[in-house]
Amino acid sequence: MQISVFSEVSRLEHVLIHRPGAELEQLTPSRLEHMLFDDIPFVTGAQKEHDAFAQALKKEGVTVHYLVDLITETLSQDEKIKIDFIEDFISLSGQSAIYHSKEIRTLLLNFENTRDMVIKTMTGINLDKLKSDTPHQLAKLVRQESPFVTLPMPNLYFTRDPMASIGHGASLSSMYAPTRKRESLYSKYILKYHSGFSSPVPLYYDLTLPYPIEGGDILCVGNGLLLVGISQRTSPEAIELLAKNLFNDPDCHFMRILALDIPKIRAFMHLDTVMTQVDIDCFTIHPAILHNLKIYSIVPKAGGDIAINVESGELQTVLTKYMHKEKIKLIPCGGSDIIAAQREQWNDASNTLCISPGTVIVYDRNAVTNAMIQDKGINIIEIPGSELGRGRGGPRCMTMPLVRALG
Protein backbone atom coordinates (compact mmCIF):
# COMPACT_ATOMS: atom_id res chain seq x y z
CA MET A 1 0.00 0.00 0.00
CA GLN A 2 1.21 3.48 -0.89
CA ILE A 3 0.09 6.48 1.15
CA SER A 4 -2.09 8.56 -1.17
CA VAL A 5 -4.10 11.50 0.18
CA PHE A 6 -4.47 14.54 -2.05
CA SER A 7 -8.00 15.51 -1.03
CA GLU A 8 -10.29 15.75 1.99
CA VAL A 9 -13.34 14.54 0.09
CA SER A 10 -12.37 11.98 -2.55
CA ARG A 11 -13.49 8.43 -1.86
CA LEU A 12 -11.88 7.03 1.29
CA GLU A 13 -10.34 3.60 0.63
CA HIS A 14 -8.03 2.83 3.57
CA VAL A 15 -8.13 4.34 7.05
CA LEU A 16 -6.24 3.92 10.34
CA ILE A 17 -8.24 3.90 13.59
CA HIS A 18 -7.74 2.83 17.21
CA ARG A 19 -10.42 1.15 19.31
CA PRO A 20 -10.33 2.72 22.79
CA GLY A 21 -9.11 0.30 25.41
CA ALA A 22 -7.75 -0.06 28.92
CA GLU A 23 -5.75 3.16 28.58
CA LEU A 24 -9.03 5.02 29.19
CA GLU A 25 -9.51 3.16 32.46
CA GLN A 26 -6.38 4.81 33.85
CA LEU A 27 -8.04 8.24 33.90
CA THR A 28 -8.81 9.71 37.31
CA PRO A 29 -10.30 13.11 38.20
CA SER A 30 -6.94 14.41 39.41
CA ARG A 31 -5.25 13.51 36.12
CA LEU A 32 -7.90 14.72 33.68
CA GLU A 33 -6.37 18.09 32.83
CA HIS A 34 -2.89 16.64 32.40
CA MET A 35 -4.30 13.93 30.12
CA LEU A 36 -6.28 16.52 28.10
CA PHE A 37 -9.71 15.20 29.08
CA ASP A 38 -12.65 17.08 30.60
CA ASP A 39 -14.45 13.98 31.82
CA ILE A 40 -13.95 10.23 32.21
CA PRO A 41 -15.56 8.19 29.41
CA PHE A 42 -17.36 4.94 30.17
CA VAL A 43 -14.96 2.57 28.40
CA THR A 44 -17.51 -0.09 27.41
CA GLY A 45 -19.80 2.63 26.03
CA ALA A 46 -16.92 4.24 24.13
CA GLN A 47 -16.00 0.88 22.61
CA LYS A 48 -19.58 0.21 21.50
CA GLU A 49 -19.75 3.65 19.88
CA HIS A 50 -16.38 3.13 18.21
CA ASP A 51 -17.45 -0.27 16.90
CA ALA A 52 -20.53 1.37 15.39
CA PHE A 53 -18.23 3.95 13.78
CA ALA A 54 -15.99 1.24 12.33
CA GLN A 55 -19.02 -0.63 11.03
CA ALA A 56 -20.30 2.51 9.31
CA LEU A 57 -16.92 2.89 7.58
CA LYS A 58 -16.88 -0.74 6.46
CA LYS A 59 -20.46 -0.51 5.21
CA GLU A 60 -19.32 2.29 2.90
CA GLY A 61 -16.56 0.08 1.48
CA VAL A 62 -13.66 1.52 3.49
CA THR A 63 -10.88 -0.87 4.49
CA VAL A 64 -10.28 -0.31 8.21
CA HIS A 65 -6.84 -0.83 9.75
CA TYR A 66 -6.41 -0.91 13.53
CA LEU A 67 -3.38 0.72 15.12
CA VAL A 68 -2.73 -2.18 17.51
CA ASP A 69 -2.76 -4.67 14.64
CA LEU A 70 -0.36 -2.69 12.45
CA ILE A 71 2.19 -1.94 15.16
CA THR A 72 2.04 -5.54 16.42
CA GLU A 73 2.70 -6.84 12.90
CA THR A 74 5.52 -4.32 12.51
CA LEU A 75 7.34 -5.21 15.72
CA SER A 76 6.85 -8.96 15.19
CA GLN A 77 8.87 -8.89 11.98
CA ASP A 78 12.28 -8.54 13.63
CA GLU A 79 13.54 -8.63 17.22
CA LYS A 80 15.85 -5.68 16.53
CA ILE A 81 12.91 -3.54 15.41
CA LYS A 82 11.13 -4.40 18.66
CA ILE A 83 14.19 -3.54 20.75
CA ASP A 84 14.68 -0.23 18.93
CA PHE A 85 11.02 0.60 19.50
CA ILE A 86 11.33 -0.09 23.23
CA GLU A 87 14.41 2.14 23.48
CA ASP A 88 12.60 4.98 21.67
CA PHE A 89 9.53 4.44 23.82
CA ILE A 90 11.57 4.73 27.02
CA SER A 91 13.44 7.83 25.86
CA LEU A 92 10.18 9.61 24.99
CA SER A 93 8.43 8.62 28.23
CA GLY A 94 10.22 11.07 30.50
CA GLN A 95 12.74 11.06 33.32
CA SER A 96 11.03 8.44 35.48
CA ALA A 97 11.01 5.97 32.58
CA ILE A 98 14.66 6.68 31.80
CA TYR A 99 15.56 6.17 35.47
CA HIS A 100 13.77 2.80 35.43
CA SER A 101 14.83 1.93 31.87
CA LYS A 102 16.43 -1.41 32.78
CA GLU A 103 13.29 -2.67 34.53
CA ILE A 104 10.97 -1.38 31.79
CA ARG A 105 13.09 -3.02 29.13
CA THR A 106 12.98 -6.33 30.99
CA LEU A 107 9.21 -6.10 31.52
CA LEU A 108 8.42 -5.40 27.88
CA LEU A 109 10.83 -7.96 26.42
CA ASN A 110 9.44 -10.67 28.69
CA PHE A 111 6.00 -10.53 27.08
CA GLU A 112 5.49 -13.73 25.08
CA ASN A 113 2.91 -11.98 22.90
CA THR A 114 3.96 -8.82 21.05
CA ARG A 115 0.38 -7.60 21.01
CA ASP A 116 0.23 -7.71 24.81
CA MET A 117 3.49 -5.77 24.95
CA VAL A 118 2.10 -3.11 22.63
CA ILE A 119 -1.05 -2.75 24.73
CA LYS A 120 1.09 -2.36 27.88
CA THR A 121 2.95 0.57 26.28
CA MET A 122 -0.42 2.18 25.59
CA THR A 123 -1.97 1.43 28.98
CA GLY A 124 0.93 2.71 31.06
CA ILE A 125 3.45 1.01 33.34
CA ASN A 126 2.97 1.19 37.08
CA LEU A 127 5.98 1.41 39.39
CA ASP A 128 4.84 -1.48 41.56
CA LYS A 129 4.75 -3.79 38.51
CA LEU A 130 8.49 -3.41 37.96
CA LYS A 131 10.93 -5.96 39.32
CA SER A 132 14.09 -4.32 40.59
CA ASP A 133 17.31 -5.31 42.33
CA THR A 134 17.31 -1.94 44.13
CA PRO A 135 14.45 -0.62 46.25
CA HIS A 136 14.13 2.90 44.78
CA GLN A 137 12.50 3.87 48.04
CA LEU A 138 12.48 7.63 47.38
CA ALA A 139 10.85 7.19 43.97
CA LYS A 140 8.23 4.87 45.45
CA LEU A 141 7.45 7.24 48.30
CA VAL A 142 7.21 10.32 46.11
CA ARG A 143 5.10 8.62 43.42
CA GLN A 144 2.50 7.00 45.64
CA GLU A 145 -0.27 9.28 44.34
CA SER A 146 0.96 9.17 40.74
CA PRO A 147 2.53 5.72 40.43
CA PHE A 148 3.08 5.55 36.66
CA VAL A 149 6.64 5.40 35.36
CA THR A 150 5.20 5.59 31.82
CA LEU A 151 1.89 7.35 31.49
CA PRO A 152 -1.16 5.85 29.74
CA MET A 153 -2.19 7.20 26.34
CA PRO A 154 -5.97 7.78 26.55
CA ASN A 155 -5.94 10.08 23.49
CA LEU A 156 -4.80 7.32 21.14
CA TYR A 157 -8.24 6.84 19.62
CA PHE A 158 -7.75 10.24 17.97
CA THR A 159 -5.48 8.82 15.27
CA ARG A 160 -5.67 12.04 13.24
CA ASP A 161 -3.18 13.88 15.44
CA PRO A 162 0.05 11.79 15.59
CA MET A 163 0.55 11.90 11.84
CA ALA A 164 -0.92 13.42 8.71
CA SER A 165 -1.01 11.74 5.30
CA ILE A 166 0.01 14.34 2.71
CA GLY A 167 0.15 13.25 -0.91
CA HIS A 168 2.29 10.10 -1.02
CA GLY A 169 4.07 11.06 2.20
CA ALA A 170 3.39 11.91 5.80
CA SER A 171 4.07 14.39 8.57
CA LEU A 172 5.01 12.72 11.85
CA SER A 173 3.70 15.03 14.52
CA SER A 174 5.78 16.61 17.24
CA MET A 175 2.93 16.65 19.72
CA TYR A 176 2.17 19.76 21.76
CA ALA A 177 1.40 18.09 25.11
CA PRO A 178 4.05 15.98 26.89
CA THR A 179 1.48 13.27 27.62
CA ARG A 180 1.00 12.71 23.86
CA LYS A 181 4.64 12.84 22.70
CA ARG A 182 4.94 9.05 22.28
CA GLU A 183 1.84 8.60 20.12
CA SER A 184 3.70 9.44 16.89
CA LEU A 185 6.18 6.64 17.61
CA TYR A 186 3.67 3.99 16.50
CA SER A 187 3.18 5.74 13.15
CA LYS A 188 6.94 6.15 12.71
CA TYR A 189 7.59 2.41 13.05
CA ILE A 190 4.60 1.38 10.95
CA LEU A 191 5.56 3.64 8.04
CA LYS A 192 9.24 2.73 8.24
CA TYR A 193 9.05 -1.02 8.76
CA HIS A 194 5.60 -2.51 8.09
CA SER A 195 5.82 -4.78 5.07
CA GLY A 196 2.41 -3.67 3.85
CA PHE A 197 3.57 -0.11 3.08
CA SER A 198 5.56 1.00 0.07
CA SER A 199 9.01 2.03 1.22
CA PRO A 200 10.38 4.55 1.78
CA VAL A 201 7.48 6.84 2.75
CA PRO A 202 8.56 10.50 2.36
CA LEU A 203 8.40 12.21 5.76
CA TYR A 204 7.80 15.96 5.69
CA TYR A 205 8.06 16.47 9.44
CA ASP A 206 9.60 14.47 12.27
CA LEU A 207 8.44 13.88 15.82
CA THR A 208 11.88 14.84 17.18
CA LEU A 209 11.67 18.43 15.91
CA PRO A 210 11.21 21.08 18.63
CA TYR A 211 8.21 22.90 17.16
CA PRO A 212 4.75 21.37 17.77
CA ILE A 213 2.47 20.36 14.93
CA GLU A 214 -0.49 17.97 14.96
CA GLY A 215 -2.48 16.25 12.24
CA GLY A 216 -5.78 17.82 13.27
CA ASP A 217 -4.47 21.12 11.94
CA ILE A 218 -3.68 19.80 8.43
CA LEU A 219 -6.35 19.69 5.71
CA CYS A 220 -5.51 18.50 2.16
CA VAL A 221 -8.25 20.35 0.29
CA GLY A 222 -7.14 19.49 -3.25
CA ASN A 223 -5.82 21.35 -6.28
CA GLY A 224 -2.37 21.46 -4.71
CA LEU A 225 -3.63 23.39 -1.69
CA LEU A 226 -3.02 22.58 1.96
CA LEU A 227 -4.73 24.32 4.87
CA VAL A 228 -2.81 24.36 8.15
CA GLY A 229 -4.07 25.84 11.39
CA ILE A 230 -1.88 28.04 13.56
CA SER A 231 -3.51 26.80 16.71
CA GLN A 232 -3.05 25.92 20.35
CA ARG A 233 -1.12 22.85 19.20
CA THR A 234 0.60 23.85 15.96
CA SER A 235 3.21 26.60 15.82
CA PRO A 236 4.12 28.91 12.93
CA GLU A 237 7.72 27.67 13.12
CA ALA A 238 6.54 24.11 12.46
CA ILE A 239 4.46 25.23 9.49
CA GLU A 240 7.49 26.95 7.95
CA LEU A 241 9.55 23.75 8.22
CA LEU A 242 6.68 21.65 6.86
CA ALA A 243 6.28 24.03 3.91
CA LYS A 244 9.98 23.91 2.99
CA ASN A 245 10.06 20.12 3.16
CA LEU A 246 6.90 19.78 1.09
CA PHE A 247 7.92 22.23 -1.60
CA ASN A 248 11.39 20.69 -1.93
CA ASP A 249 9.88 17.32 -2.84
CA PRO A 250 9.13 17.34 -6.59
CA ASP A 251 6.65 14.48 -6.15
CA CYS A 252 4.59 16.25 -3.47
CA HIS A 253 2.23 18.20 -5.80
CA PHE A 254 1.24 20.68 -3.06
CA MET A 255 2.26 24.14 -4.17
CA ARG A 256 0.53 26.43 -1.69
CA ILE A 257 -0.23 26.41 2.02
CA LEU A 258 -2.83 28.66 3.59
CA ALA A 259 -1.99 29.07 7.28
CA LEU A 260 -5.11 30.04 9.26
CA ASP A 261 -4.45 31.75 12.57
CA ILE A 262 -7.26 30.57 14.84
CA PRO A 263 -7.82 31.38 18.57
CA LYS A 264 -5.44 29.51 20.90
CA ILE A 265 -8.03 27.99 23.23
CA ARG A 266 -8.97 24.42 24.14
CA ALA A 267 -12.38 24.59 22.47
CA PHE A 268 -10.60 25.40 19.16
CA MET A 269 -7.56 23.16 19.76
CA HIS A 270 -7.16 22.21 16.07
CA LEU A 271 -8.32 23.63 12.77
CA ASP A 272 -10.54 20.58 12.22
CA THR A 273 -12.48 21.33 15.42
CA VAL A 274 -13.74 24.52 13.78
CA MET A 275 -13.65 23.66 10.08
CA THR A 276 -13.90 20.54 7.89
CA GLN A 277 -14.62 19.94 4.22
CA VAL A 278 -17.87 18.11 3.44
CA ASP A 279 -17.95 18.35 -0.37
CA ILE A 280 -15.74 19.58 -3.19
CA ASP A 281 -16.94 23.15 -2.67
CA CYS A 282 -18.37 23.16 0.86
CA PHE A 283 -17.11 23.35 4.45
CA THR A 284 -18.61 23.32 7.90
CA ILE A 285 -17.34 26.27 9.90
CA HIS A 286 -17.62 27.60 13.42
CA PRO A 287 -18.60 31.25 12.83
CA ALA A 288 -16.60 32.44 15.86
CA ILE A 289 -13.31 32.02 13.97
CA LEU A 290 -14.32 34.26 11.06
CA HIS A 291 -13.95 37.52 12.95
CA ASN A 292 -10.42 38.88 12.66
CA LEU A 293 -9.16 35.64 11.08
CA LYS A 294 -5.66 36.14 9.66
CA ILE A 295 -4.71 34.06 6.63
CA TYR A 296 -1.12 33.65 5.44
CA SER A 297 -0.27 32.29 1.99
CA ILE A 298 2.95 30.29 1.71
CA VAL A 299 4.43 29.33 -1.66
CA PRO A 300 7.83 28.00 -2.82
CA LYS A 301 10.59 30.38 -3.79
CA ALA A 302 13.79 29.84 -5.73
CA GLY A 303 16.63 28.23 -3.82
CA GLY A 304 14.42 26.04 -1.65
CA ASP A 305 13.08 28.95 0.37
CA ILE A 306 9.46 30.03 0.87
CA ALA A 307 7.54 33.27 0.30
CA ILE A 308 4.85 34.33 2.79
CA ASN A 309 2.12 36.89 2.19
CA VAL A 310 -0.88 38.05 4.20
CA GLU A 311 -4.19 37.44 2.41
CA SER A 312 -6.51 40.44 2.63
CA GLY A 313 -9.82 38.80 1.71
CA GLU A 314 -12.29 36.90 3.87
CA LEU A 315 -11.93 33.13 4.22
CA GLN A 316 -14.69 32.29 1.75
CA THR A 317 -13.15 34.56 -0.89
CA VAL A 318 -9.62 33.24 -0.36
CA LEU A 319 -10.74 29.61 -0.55
CA THR A 320 -12.78 30.26 -3.69
CA LYS A 321 -9.71 31.80 -5.31
CA TYR A 322 -7.16 29.13 -4.48
CA MET A 323 -9.43 26.10 -4.75
CA HIS A 324 -10.45 27.31 -8.22
CA LYS A 325 -14.16 26.89 -7.59
CA GLU A 326 -17.05 29.06 -8.71
CA LYS A 327 -17.92 29.67 -5.06
CA ILE A 328 -17.02 27.98 -1.81
CA LYS A 329 -19.96 27.50 0.55
CA LEU A 330 -19.61 27.68 4.33
CA ILE A 331 -22.13 25.95 6.62
CA PRO A 332 -22.12 27.66 10.03
CA CYS A 333 -22.03 25.29 12.97
CA GLY A 334 -25.25 25.72 14.95
CA GLY A 335 -26.63 28.13 12.34
CA SER A 336 -27.46 31.66 13.45
CA ASP A 337 -28.14 30.61 17.05
CA ILE A 338 -25.06 31.63 19.06
CA ILE A 339 -25.92 29.23 21.89
CA ALA A 340 -26.39 26.28 19.53
CA ALA A 341 -23.18 27.22 17.72
CA GLN A 342 -21.12 27.13 20.92
CA ARG A 343 -22.78 23.97 22.23
CA GLU A 344 -22.52 21.98 19.02
CA GLN A 345 -18.98 23.11 18.25
CA TRP A 346 -17.98 21.87 21.71
CA ASN A 347 -19.66 18.57 20.76
CA ASP A 348 -17.66 18.39 17.51
CA ALA A 349 -20.37 19.39 15.02
CA SER A 350 -17.67 20.98 12.83
CA ASN A 351 -15.53 17.84 12.95
CA THR A 352 -16.97 15.72 10.15
CA LEU A 353 -15.36 12.91 8.16
CA CYS A 354 -15.99 12.99 4.44
CA ILE A 355 -15.89 9.46 2.99
CA SER A 356 -16.81 10.47 -0.56
CA PRO A 357 -17.90 13.74 -2.18
CA GLY A 358 -21.07 14.86 -0.45
CA THR A 359 -21.20 12.02 2.10
CA VAL A 360 -19.99 12.61 5.64
CA ILE A 361 -20.00 10.86 9.01
CA VAL A 362 -21.17 13.00 11.95
CA TYR A 363 -22.14 12.64 15.61
CA ASP A 364 -25.90 12.20 15.94
CA ARG A 365 -26.11 14.61 18.89
CA ASN A 366 -25.54 17.74 16.77
CA ALA A 367 -29.06 18.04 15.39
CA VAL A 368 -28.97 21.71 14.34
CA THR A 369 -25.76 21.49 12.33
CA ASN A 370 -26.63 18.08 10.87
CA ALA A 371 -29.92 19.45 9.54
CA MET A 372 -28.10 22.36 7.91
CA ILE A 373 -25.63 19.99 6.25
CA GLN A 374 -28.50 17.94 4.87
CA ASP A 375 -30.21 21.10 3.61
CA LYS A 376 -27.17 21.63 1.37
CA GLY A 377 -27.86 18.29 -0.30
CA ILE A 378 -25.12 16.45 1.57
CA ASN A 379 -25.72 12.90 2.78
CA ILE A 380 -24.98 12.36 6.46
CA ILE A 381 -24.27 9.12 8.30
CA GLU A 382 -24.94 9.61 11.99
CA ILE A 383 -23.02 7.71 14.67
CA PRO A 384 -23.37 7.86 18.48
CA GLY A 385 -20.71 9.90 20.26
CA SER A 386 -21.78 10.54 23.84
CA GLU A 387 -18.76 8.72 25.33
CA LEU A 388 -16.28 9.19 22.50
CA GLY A 389 -16.92 12.92 22.50
CA ARG A 390 -15.76 13.27 26.11
CA GLY A 391 -12.23 13.34 24.74
CA ARG A 392 -13.07 16.40 22.64
CA GLY A 393 -12.89 14.90 19.19
CA GLY A 394 -15.24 13.85 16.41
CA PRO A 395 -15.24 11.49 13.40
CA ARG A 396 -12.38 13.24 11.61
CA CYS A 397 -10.27 13.24 14.79
CA MET A 398 -10.74 9.48 15.10
CA THR A 399 -9.40 8.64 11.63
CA MET A 400 -6.17 8.86 9.71
CA PRO A 401 -6.84 8.34 5.99
CA LEU A 402 -4.11 6.30 4.35
CA VAL A 403 -5.52 6.10 0.83
CA ARG A 404 -8.14 8.19 -0.94
CA ALA A 405 -9.12 7.69 -4.57
CA LEU A 406 -7.36 9.93 -7.05
CA GLY A 407 -9.38 12.37 -9.10
HUJO-V554894 format. One record per backbone hydrogen bond with DSSP energy under -1.0 kcal/mol. NH is the residue of the N-H (numbers start at 1). CO is the residue of the C=O. Records with the same first field share a line. If there is no record, write none. Layout:
NH->CO ; CO
This chain:
4->402
5->167
12->355
13->403
14->403
15->63
16->400
17->65
24->21
27->24
31->28
35->31
36->33
37->32
38->390
46->42
47->43
48->44
49->45
50->46
51->47
52->48
53->49
54->50
55->51
56->52
57->53
58->54
59->55
60->56
61->58
62->57
63->13
65->15
67->17
70->66
71->67
72->68
73->69
74->70
75->71
76->72
77->74
82->78
83->79
84->80
85->81
86->82
87->83
88->84
89->85
90->86
91->87
92->88
93->90
98->94
99->95
100->96
101->98
104->100
105->101
106->102
107->103
108->104
109->105
110->106
111->108
117->113
118->114
119->115
120->116
121->117
122->118
123->119
124->120
125->150
127->147
129->126
130->127
140->136
141->137
142->138
143->139
149->125
150->125
153->122
156->153
158->155
159->157
160->397
161->158
164->171
166->169
167->5
169->166
170->202
171->164
172->205
173->162
180->177
181->178
183->180
185->182
188->184
189->185
190->186
191->187
192->188
193->189
194->190
197->194
198->1
204->170
209->206
213->174
215->161
217->214
218->215
219->227
221->219 ; 225
225->222
226->256
227->219
228->258
229->217
230->260
231->234
235->212
239->235
240->236
241->237
242->238
243->239
244->240
245->241
246->242
247->243
248->244
249->246
252->249
255->224
256->224
257->298
258->226
259->296
260->228
261->294
262->230 ; 260
265->263
269->266
272->216
273->270
274->271
275->271
276->284
278->282
279->282
282->279
283->329
284->276
285->331
286->274
289->286
290->287
293->290
296->259
297->309
298->257
299->307
301->305
307->299
309->297
311->295
318->314
319->315
320->316
321->317
322->318
323->319
325->320
329->281
331->283
333->285
335->332
337->334
341->337
342->338
343->339
344->340
345->341
346->342
347->343
348->345
349->344
352->350
353->361
355->359
356->359
359->356
360->379
361->353
362->381
364->383
366->363
367->365
370->366
371->367
372->368
373->369
374->370
375->371
377->374
378->373
379->358
381->360
383->362
389->385
390->387
391->388
392->389
398->394
399->396
400->16
402->14
403->14
404->4
405->11
